[in-house]
Amino acid sequence: MSKVKIAINGYGTIGKRIGDAVTAQNDMEIAGVVKTRPTFEANVAVDRGFDIYASSSDKTGAFNKAGIETSGTLEELLDKADLVVDCTPGGVGASYKKLYEKYGVKAIWQGGEDHEVAGFSFNSEANYNDAIGRDFTRVVSCNTTGLTRALFPLDQTYGIKKSRVTLMRRAADPGNIKSGPINAIIPNPISLPSHHGPDVNSILPHIEIATVAVKLSTTIMHFHALNVEMNKDFEPDDIIDLYASRPRIRFVSGDQNIKSTAEVMELARDLGRSRCDMFENVIWKDSISKYHGELYFFQAIHQESDVVPENIDAIRAMCELESDGAKSIEETNRTMGISK
């Protein structure tokens, strides 16, 4: 079977993880990756065996000066690719849409772009079939991916009357020194509700959801407190059984001495995960509670990695490599080492 050729525009936090994930698949391969500057990540890409392309011709000189050989520019890469995964900074990716259209390549954007850039927002479990054969798709943000994974099975099984979520957000990614640590708790945004609820509605439009968010002095994970009112009665054990059956949810508990996001990341290290990635939603099993007939629980979301398997499934759907979403999820999980 011939492999689809994937270009990655932007080899940073998400792009380099998607590069490794694509390489692990049997039905796709990296055609090349695009960088704007010859950073250490460009050297890592070379070490991975990826061809480096400059974002534009005026950038090639800097790569040559740094001793990094480029294979051309973004436009030359697009001419060779079947699909481009845009991992450029939020708000930048939309500017490349006309270029992708010019070269007739399919494109995936990340959650930093608006829903309108692709006209379709993706989650592997919720709407895989709707992505089959599409030219343009947006994989929603790390927080929206985590919320959709948690809410979709509840809605399928019990029907959601209303969900209320408080998001405690990391201040910056661990490698980001531009934002730096903060000695504050910051409403993010101050005006309510936050954008996360409407973003969930870009995939699950019928769910009533209200979200608020604050930014905290941490870099390693996001943390969600969920309260869900449902149409059908349940017991906590029912929810535990439901989530145990989902492919990208992992349970932890205080009884295991996992009482914080720091210990969740230590678990990722002990599991031998590349870059200590935790691709799954991490739900505290002992937090799943019923109070006045409503569901409450805590979950942690690794902002650097949870969208990566969704991108792989989106590639499969758009390139019509697999018509069954469950089979794509199973294959992606197998190749990426995502297991219970």
TORDO-377676 format. One record per residue (C-alpha): residue in three letters; x, y, z. Coordinates in steps of 0.02 Angstrom, whole numbers, plus 32768, in hexadecimal, padded with zeros to 4 digits. Layout:
N
> residu;u;v;w
> ALA;X;Y;Z
...
! end
This chain:
340
> residu;u;v;w
> MET;8000;8000;8000
> SER;8046;80AB;7FD1
> LYS;8058;8124;8061
> VAL;800D;81D2;8061
> LYS;8090;825B;8067
> ILE;807E;82D3;80F9
> ALA;80CC;837F;8104
> ILE;80DA;83D4;81AD
> ASN;80DB;8492;81AA
> GLY;8123;84C4;8252
> TYR;8195;844C;82AF
> GLY;817A;8486;8362
> THR;811D;8442;83F9
> ILE;8093;83EC;8396
> GLY;80E9;83D9;82ED
> LYS;817B;8371;832D
> ARG;8105;82FD;8389
> ILE;8099;82E6;82EF
> GLY;8138;82C3;828C
> ASP;8165;8233;82FE
> ALA;80B1;81F3;8300
> VAL;80A5;81F3;8241
> THR;814A;8195;8237
> ALA;8101;810D;82A7
> GLN;806F;80EC;8230
> ASN;806E;806D;81A3
> ASP;8000;80D1;812D
> MET;8052;817E;812D
> GLU;80FF;81CC;8128
> ILE;8152;8274;813E
> ALA;8175;82D0;809B
> GLY;81CF;835B;80F8
> VAL;81C2;83D9;8185
> VAL;81C5;8496;817E
> LYS;8223;850B;81F2
> THR;8236;85C7;81F0
> ARG;82DC;85C6;824F
> PRO;836D;854C;8268
> THR;8346;8525;831E
> PHE;8378;8488;837E
> GLU;82D3;843E;8348
> ALA;830D;8448;8293
> ASN;83A6;83E2;82C4
> VAL;8335;8365;831C
> ALA;82CE;8355;827C
> VAL;836C;8331;8219
> ASP;839D;82AD;8299
> ARG;82F1;8260;8283
> GLY;8315;8250;81C9
> PHE;8298;82D6;8193
> ASP;82BA;8349;8100
> ILE;82BC;8400;8137
> TYR;8266;8487;80D2
> ALA;8272;8541;80F2
> SER;81CE;85A0;8106
> SER;8204;8615;8079
> SER;8299;8631;8006
> ASP;82DB;86C3;806C
> LYS;82F1;864E;8102
> THR;8364;85D0;80AE
> GLY;8401;8637;80CD
> ALA;83F0;8629;8189
> PHE;83E4;856B;817B
> ASN;847D;8563;810B
> LYS;84DE;85D0;8185
> ALA;84AE;855A;8213
> GLY;84E9;84C3;81AF
> ILE;843B;847C;8194
> GLU;8417;8445;80E3
> THR;8369;846E;80A5
> SER;830C;840F;801E
> GLY;82B1;84AA;7FE1
> THR;8223;8519;801B
> LEU;8173;84FA;805C
> GLU;812B;850F;7FAE
> GLU;81A0;848A;7F68
> LEU;816D;8415;7FF5
> LEU;80B4;8432;7FD5
> ASP;80CF;83FE;7F21
> LYS;8105;8351;7F62
> ALA;8088;8338;7FEE
> ASP;7FD9;82EF;7FF7
> LEU;7FAC;8347;809A
> VAL;7FF9;83CE;8105
> VAL;7FE7;83D5;81C1
> ASP;7FF1;848C;81F0
> CYS;8044;849F;829A
> THR;8073;8556;8289
> PRO;804C;85CB;831C
> GLY;7F95;85F2;833D
> GLY;7F51;8675;82C7
> VAL;7FDB;8657;8246
> GLY;7F99;85B8;81F7
> ALA;7F02;860A;81A8
> SER;7F75;8676;813E
> TYR;7FB5;85D9;80E6
> LYS;7F0A;859C;80AC
> LYS;7F14;85EC;7FFF
> LEU;7FC0;859F;7FE5
> TYR;7F7F;84F2;8013
> GLU;7EEE;850A;7F9B
> LYS;7F66;8541;7F13
> TYR;7FC6;849E;7F1F
> GLY;7F2C;8433;7F34
> VAL;7F62;83E3;7FD8
> LYS;7EEF;83B1;8064
> ALA;7F10;840E;8106
> ILE;7EF9;83F7;81C1
> TRP;7F02;848D;8235
> GLN;7F12;848D;82F2
> GLY;7EA1;84D7;8377
> GLY;7EFA;857E;8378
> GLU;7E9B;85A7;82D8
> ASP;7DE2;85D0;82D0
> HIS;7D63;854C;829E
> GLU;7D3F;85AF;8200
> VAL;7DEC;8592;81B5
> ALA;7DB9;84E0;8188
> GLY;7CFD;84E6;81A6
> PHE;7D0C;8441;8203
> SER;7D53;8415;82AE
> PHE;7D8B;8364;82D6
> ASN;7D8B;82E8;8364
> SER;7DB7;8232;8343
> GLU;7D26;81E4;83A3
> ALA;7CA0;8267;8388
> ASN;7CA5;8287;82CC
> TYR;7D27;821D;8271
> ASN;7CAC;81ED;81E8
> ASP;7C87;82A3;81C0
> ALA;7D40;82C0;819C
> ILE;7D4F;8237;8119
> GLY;7D8A;8280;8073
> ARG;7D8C;8335;80B0
> ASP;7E0B;83AF;806B
> PHE;7E16;841C;8107
> THR;7E06;83F1;81C0
> ARG;7E2D;8444;8265
> VAL;7E62;83D9;82F8
> VAL;7E21;8435;8391
> SER;7E90;8471;841E
> CYS;7ED7;8405;84A9
> ASN;7E51;843D;8524
> THR;7DC3;8428;84A8
> THR;7E05;837D;8477
> GLY;7E07;834A;852E
> LEU;7D58;838E;854F
> THR;7D10;833B;84B4
> ARG;7D5B;8293;84E4
> ALA;7D0C;82A2;8590
> LEU;7C61;82E5;855C
> PHE;7C3E;8283;84BD
> PRO;7C28;81D7;8511
> LEU;7BBF;8225;859B
> ASP;7B4D;8274;851C
> GLN;7B42;81D3;84B7
> THR;7B11;816D;854F
> TYR;7AB1;81E2;85C1
> GLY;7A8D;8281;8560
> ILE;7AD9;8322;85A4
> LYS;7A62;83A4;85E8
> LYS;7AEC;841E;8616
> SER;7BA7;8419;8636
> ARG;7C0A;8497;869B
> VAL;7CC7;8494;8695
> THR;7D50;84F4;86EE
> LEU;7DF5;84EC;8691
> MET;7E97;850C;86EF
> ARG;7F13;852F;8666
> ARG;7FCF;8522;8662
> ALA;8026;85C9;864B
> ALA;8099;858F;85BE
> ASP;80E5;84F1;8576
> PRO;817E;84B3;85D6
> GLY;81F7;84EA;854E
> ASN;81AB;8597;8537
> ILE;8210;8621;8589
> LYS;81AD;86AF;853A
> SER;811F;86A4;85B7
> GLY;8187;8661;8646
> PRO;8146;8631;86F2
> ILE;80BF;86A2;8739
> ASN;80A3;86D0;87EF
> ALA;7FE8;86E5;87DA
> ILE;7F41;8696;87B5
> ILE;7EFE;86E5;8717
> PRO;7E49;86DF;86DA
> ASN;7E5C;86A4;8626
> PRO;7DF7;86FC;85E5
> ILE;7DAD;8775;8663
> SER;7D0C;877F;8600
> LEU;7CA2;86E2;8613
> PRO;7C87;865F;85D5
> SER;7D2C;8627;8589
> HIS;7D3B;85F1;84D2
> HIS;7D49;8538;84FD
> GLY;7C8E;8518;8504
> PRO;7C6B;855F;8457
> ASP;7D01;84FC;8417
> VAL;7CB5;845B;845A
> ASN;7C15;848E;8400
> SER;7C74;8492;835B
> ILE;7C75;83D3;836C
> LEU;7BDF;83B3;83DD
> PRO;7B6A;8443;83B3
> HIS;7AD5;8405;8418
> ILE;7B2E;83FC;84C1
> GLU;7B0E;8489;853B
> ILE;7BB6;84B2;8588
> ALA;7BF9;8544;85EE
> THR;7CB4;8556;860D
> VAL;7D22;85CA;8672
> ALA;7DE0;85C8;8676
> VAL;7E70;8607;86DF
> LYS;7F2A;8604;86BD
> LEU;7F9C;85C0;8746
> SER;8054;85BA;8771
> THR;8078;8513;871F
> THR;80B8;84D9;8676
> ILE;809A;841E;8673
> MET;7FDF;83FF;865C
> HIS;7F30;8448;8656
> PHE;7EB3;8413;86DB
> HIS;7DF5;840A;86C8
> ALA;7D6B;8402;874B
> LEU;7CCC;83C2;86F6
> ASN;7C18;83C6;8732
> VAL;7B9A;8372;86BE
> GLU;7ADE;836A;86CF
> MET;7A97;82DA;8669
> ASN;79EC;82A2;862D
> LYS;79FA;81F2;8672
> ASP;7A27;81B8;8720
> PHE;7AD0;8169;8742
> GLU;7B42;812C;87CB
> PRO;7BFD;8153;87D5
> ASP;7C28;809E;87AC
> ASP;7BC6;80B0;870A
> ILE;7C32;8142;86D6
> ILE;7CD0;80E4;8705
> ASP;7C9A;8052;8698
> LEU;7C6F;80C8;8609
> TYR;7D16;8121;860C
> ALA;7D75;807E;8622
> SER;7D33;804D;8576
> ARG;7D70;80EA;851D
> PRO;7E13;80E1;84BB
> ARG;7E67;8183;84F4
> ILE;7E3A;8192;85AB
> ARG;7EB0;8159;8635
> PHE;7E81;8149;86EB
> VAL;7EF0;817B;877C
> SER;7EC5;818A;8834
> GLY;7F00;81D6;88D5
> ASP;7F10;8125;8919
> GLN;7F9C;810D;8899
> ASN;7FEE;81A8;88E5
> ILE;7FC5;820A;8847
> LYS;7F7F;82A7;8895
> SER;7FBC;832C;881D
> THR;7FEB;8350;8769
> ALA;80A2;833F;8799
> GLU;8087;8289;87C5
> VAL;8025;826E;8724
> MET;80BC;82A9;86C2
> GLU;812D;8239;872A
> LEU;80BB;81AA;86F9
> ALA;80D5;81D8;8641
> ARG;8191;81CF;865F
> ASP;8183;8126;86B3
> LEU;8119;80E6;8622
> GLY;81AD;8110;85B1
> ARG;814B;818C;8549
> SER;81AE;81F1;84CC
> ARG;81C0;82A4;850D
> CYS;815B;826B;85A5
> ASP;80BC;827F;853E
> MET;8012;8252;8586
> PHE;7FA0;8243;84EE
> GLU;7F07;820F;8552
> ASN;7E90;826E;85C2
> VAL;7EC7;8247;8674
> ILE;7E2E;8237;86E4
> TRP;7E3A;8220;87A0
> LYS;7DCF;8185;87B9
> ASP;7DAF;81B1;886F
> SER;7D70;825E;883F
> ILE;7CDC;8218;87DC
> SER;7C4A;8247;884C
> LYS;7B8E;825F;884D
> TYR;7B4E;82F6;88AE
> HIS;7A98;8330;88A7
> GLY;7A82;82C1;880F
> GLU;7B11;830F;87AD
> LEU;7BBB;82CC;8778
> TYR;7C5F;8318;87B5
> PHE;7D12;82E7;878D
> PHE;7DC3;8327;876D
> GLN;7E2F;830A;86D4
> ALA;7EDD;8340;869B
> ILE;7F0B;8369;85E7
> HIS;7FBC;8367;85A3
> GLN;7FB8;83FF;8531
> GLU;8052;83CC;84CD
> SER;8013;8324;8492
> ASP;7F5A;82F8;84A1
> VAL;7F30;833A;83F2
> VAL;7FB8;82D3;839D
> PRO;7F56;822F;8389
> GLU;7EC0;8295;834E
> ASN;7F2B;82DC;82C2
> ILE;7F5D;822D;828C
> ASP;7EA7;81F5;8286
> ALA;7E78;8292;8227
> ILE;7EFC;8269;81A4
> ARG;7EB5;81BA;818F
> ALA;7E03;81FB;817B
> MET;7E2E;8288;8103
> CYS;7E9D;821A;8096
> GLU;7E1D;818D;809D
> LEU;7E9A;8111;80E3
> GLU;7E1C;80C8;815D
> SER;7D5E;80D6;8159
> ASP;7D44;8097;820B
> GLY;7D6E;8116;8290
> ALA;7D7D;8094;831A
> LYS;7DFD;8033;82B2
> SER;7E62;80D1;8292
> ILE;7E63;80FC;834C
> GLU;7E99;804A;8376
> GLU;7F28;804F;82F7
> THR;7F62;80FB;832E
> ASN;7F60;80C7;83E4
> ARG;7FC0;8028;83BD
> THR;804A;807F;835B
> MET;8059;810E;83D9
> GLY;805B;809D;8472
> ILE;7FB7;80DF;84B8
> SER;7F73;8057;8529
> LYS;7F13;8045;85CB
! end
